[in-house]
Amino acid sequence: MLQRKLERKDAEKFLLQHAESAHYDLLVEEEAVIYKEDGSVLVRLVKDAVDPMTCEVAYRHLKTVDGALSARASVLGTKLVPRILSDGSKGKTMVVPPEVVARARQLGAKADFLGYKEAEPRYNFCRQTAWTREHPEVLGASMPLIRAADCIFKIEFPTEWERQHNYVSKAPDFRIGDTAFSTLTVNKNLPTTYHRDSGDYLQGFGVMLTLGSFTGGYLCFPAYRVAVNYQPGDVVLADVHEIHGNTKIKGNRVVCVLYAREKINQCGSVEEETEKGTRHMVVRMYAPTQAQRLADEDQEPLDSREFYEAKLTPELHAERERNMALHKALFYTVNNKAPADRALNERLASFKKKKKSPKITIS
């Protein structure tokens, strides 16, 4: 059990800073569960939980991540600024400063989302993320990894898993398979600054995995002066509402964060949400005055792929078929055999046999 070294107010001074080795006294590298002073779990590290082939297949697809960073101020170490509209005026929408985004991308930092999003002020209907809609094969190839993480979550914290699973099950069309997750955030070579996760189910857990070949990227909790080194194959379950960040990275590192979005349980069926989306788009297409056009421009999505054009042209269809063929080729091994995905019962039996992890106690 770890005692909090910094009060919440004092820990907030770390927000938007990069994690450093001076910010932790304990580095966890072996399987362990760490409790906070109130008995709740801060972080659980499960070593070698996912087989190498599952990790490799997922990495081949997820490393293609190339989404926008325009809304990720909290992990880029900056504050939001007003969006500049086409006439040079400042809009109401807040974005990451363009120069910060450009600098991060020059360093190879990229991020995107797979799965689903709930209704938002900008879009009042639930929907697939843009990456999922454009490249469904990426989510498909990542499912063995996602199911493995879900299985670990269920084994390690069955009560919390059931609560989160019931939550996302209220909108079955907007969850990832039969898991307890609605969404997967993918960060590539992005050493996130200190932040608290937001927009996710408050009673849930953040379930994290890494892929690739790298050093560094320790997950640090400065208020407890502890950091976790988790490598490909490991699974981390953590209280992501505590302030946390990552140390610098060397190499190529993809981080997968699985969670349930905060209002995903309010989504209706696919048919209901599609009808909402159709009405929403029709209303947005009508802007007769300059003021209304600028207002609509200010409300445009930060990710240009979120425009949701309804028609799929023959050219786009052909491009999608080519991408599907390419990713299918990457998915299979040299022997033209799909990687083995152990059944849930086999995984349960395997992990139930594992030795219970030690509790870390610091007086």
N, C-alpha and C positions, 0 to 999 in steps of 0.2 A: 504494500500500500504506500503510495506516494503522498507526501504532504505538499500542498500548494506552496510554492516558494514566493509567488507574487500574487497579490490581490488582483481581482479582475481589472480594476481601474489602472493599477500599475502595469499590468501586462499589455494594456492597450497601447502603450508607448511603442511597442514593437510593430504595430500594424503598419503595413506598406514597406517594411524593411526586409532585407534578405536575411535568411537564417545563416548563422555562423557557428563555428565550433565553440566559440566562447559562450554560446547561449545554452549549452547543455553540459551536465556533469556525468550523465549516464547514457551510454550508447547501447541499445538493445540489438543484438545480432543473432541471438538464439531464440528458439520458441519460448514464448512467455505471454503472460497476461498481467497487465498493470492496472491496479485499481486506484481510484482517487480517494481522498480522505473520507468521503461520504459513502464509500463502498461501491459506487458505480464504476463501470469500466471506462478507463481512459483509452487504452489501446490493447489490442490482442494481435499478436504476430503468430501466424501458422506457417511453419516452414515446409517447403517442398509439397505444397498442397495440390498443385496442378502439374500434370505430366509435361515434359519438354516439347513433345510434338504438338499438343494443344496450344502451348504458348507460341511456338514457332509459326503455326498456321495463322493464329490471330495477329501476330506481329507483321506478317507479310501484308496483311490487309490494312491494319490500323495505322501503320506507318505512312500510309497515303493521305493521312489527315491534312487538310489544307483550308480550314475554316477561318473565319474572321476573328479578330481579337478586339473588336471595337467596343465590346461591352464588358471586358474582363479587367476593369481598372484595379479591383482589389488584389488580383494576383500579379499585376504588372507593376505594382509599386507606385501608382499615380492616382490622381483624382480626376473625376469626370469634368468635362467642359461642354459648353453649349455647342450643338452642331451648327456649322456654317451653311446657310442655304445658298441657292444659285444666284440670288441677288446680292449676296454679301452680308445679309443680315443674320443675326443669331436666332436659332430656333429654340424651342423649349426642350427638345430631346437632348439628353446628356450623353456624351460619347467619350471614349478614350482619346486624348490628343493624338492626331494623326502621326506626329513625329515619334511618339512613344511606340505606336503600333509598327511603324516602319523600322525602328531600331530593333524591336523584338524579332521581327521577321528576318532581318539581316543576320541575326544570331541563330536563326533556324527554329525559332519558337513558333509553334502552330497549335491550334486547338479546334475542336468541333464536338458535335453531339450526335449520338445515335439513339434511336428509340422515339420517344414521344414528348410533346409539350402540352401543357394545359392552356386554357384560354387566358389571354392577357389583354390589357387595354389596347395594344396595337392590333391584335388579332383576337376577336372575341369568340374563337372556336378552337377546339382541341385538334391536334394535327400531328403528323409525323414530322420529325426534324428534316431539314433540307437534305442533309447527308444521307439519311435513311431513304428518302424519297428518290434521290438521284442515283444512289448506289446501294440498293437493297442487298446485293451480294456481300457487301462488307459486313453488315449485321448478321447475315446468314452464316458466314464463315466464322464469325466471332461467337456464335451461340454455344459451342462446347466450352469455351472459356467462361462465358457468363453463367452457364448452368453449374460449372464447377464452383464458381464463387458463391452462387446461391446455395449450393449444397453445403459448403463450409459454414456459411452464415446460419443455416438451419441447424447444423450439428452443434456449433459453438454456443449460439444464443437462441434456442428454440422458441422461447417466449417472445423475444423481440422480433424474430423472424415471422412468427405467426401474426403478430400485431401488424407488421408492415405488409405482409402478404394479404391479409384481410383488407387493409387500406387500399392497396392498388387493385384488388379484386372487385372493388365497387365499380371500376371502369375497365372490364376485361379486354376491351378492344384497344386500350391504350397502356398496356403493360407489355414487357418483353417476355414473350412466351408465357410459361406458367411460373415465372420467378416472382420474387418480391420487389422487383425493380421496374421502373418506368423509363429510365434514362441512363445512358452511359456517356460520361464526359471523357474525352480523349485529349490529353495534353502531350505534345511532342517537344522534347528539349526545352521545357518551360519550367525553370526553377521558380516556383510561385513564391511571392513575398508573403509575409505573415497576414493571415486573414481568418475570418470565420465563414464557413459555408452558409449560404442563404438560399432561399427558394426551394428547400427540400423539406421533407416530412420531419418535423421537429423531434418526434419520438423514435425516429429511425437511426440506423447506423450508416456511416460511410464505409463502403467495402472497396478496397483498393488493391490493385495489382500493378506490377511493372513488367515491361517487355523490352527486349533489346540487349545491348552490351554497353555497359557504362560503369563508372565509379561515381561516388557522391550521391547527391539527391536524397540525403537523409531526411526523414519526416521528423520535424522538431516541434516540441511543445514547450515554449519558453517559460510559461507559468510554472511548470513542473520540472524544468531543466532536464528534460529527457528527450532523446532522439531515437529513431528506429531506422535500421538499415534493412530494407526489404528488397530482395532480388527477384528476377523472373522465376516463377513457380511458387513464390510465397504469396500469402493473402494477409492483408491487414484489415482489421475491423476497428474503427476508431470513432470517438466522439468528435465529429468534425465541427461541432459548435464551440469547441475550445479553440483558442487562437493557435494556428499552426502554419508552418511553411516548410520549404525545402532548401537544403544547402545547394551550393553550386554543383553542376553536372559536367562530367567529362565523358564524351562518347555519344551514343545515340540511345535515348531513353523515351519510351512511350509509357505514360501512366494512364490507367483505366480506373475511373471512379464511378461506381455503381450506386444508385440511390433511387428513391421515390420522390417525384416532384410534389411540392406542397399542396397543390389543389388538383392533382390528377384524379382524385377520387370523385370530383364533381363533373367529370366528362360523361357525356351520354354515349349512345351507340355511334358507330361510324356513320350511319345514315343520318342521324340527328345532327352530328357535328358537320357533316358535308353540307347539309341544308343551311346551317348557320353560316358556313364559310361562303356559300354561293350568294346569300343575301348581303353579306359583308362586302364582298368584292363589287357587287352591282352598285352599292351605295358609294363606294370609294371612287368609282369610275366617273362620277358626275361632279365636276368642279368648274363651273362656268366663269368664275372671276379669278383675277390674279391673287387676291388674298386667300381664296380657297385653295388655289393650286399650291401656294407656298405652305399653307397649313397641311395639305396632303403630303407635300414633299418632306415636311418636318416629321410626319408620321410614318414615312417609309421605313422598312425594316433595316437594321444595321447590317444584316447579311443580305446581299442582293439576290441570293437564291430564294429568298422567302417571298417572291412576288407571286408565286403560284399561278403560272400560266396554265390554262386548262387544256390547251390543245398540244398533242404530241405529234410533231411533224415527222414525215418519213425519214428525214435526215437525223433527227434526234433519236428516233426509234432504232435506226441502224447503228448510231453511236452507242446506244445503250446495249445493243446486242454484242457489239465488239467488246465493250467493257465487261459484260457478263462472261464472254468466252475467255478473256484474259484472266479474270479473277478465278474462274473455274480451273484454268490451267495451273494457277498458283496454289489452289486449294489442295490439289492431289499431289501425292508424293511421286518420286521417280518411278515407282513400281505401279503407278496408276491405281493406288489404293488410298481410300480416305483414311485419315488418322483415326485410330480407335477412340471411341468416346464411351467410357465405361458407364453403365446404367446407374441410375440414382441409388438403387439398393446396394450395388457393389461398392459405390463410393461410401455410403453410410456404413457398411460393414467394415470397410477398410479403415475409416477414420475412428470408428468406435473402438478399434483395437489399439489405437495410438495411446501412448503414455500421456497422462494428464500433464499439462504444462505447469511449471512452477509459478508460484506467486512471488512477486518481487516486493519486498518490504524494506522500507528505509525509515529508520527511526530518527 
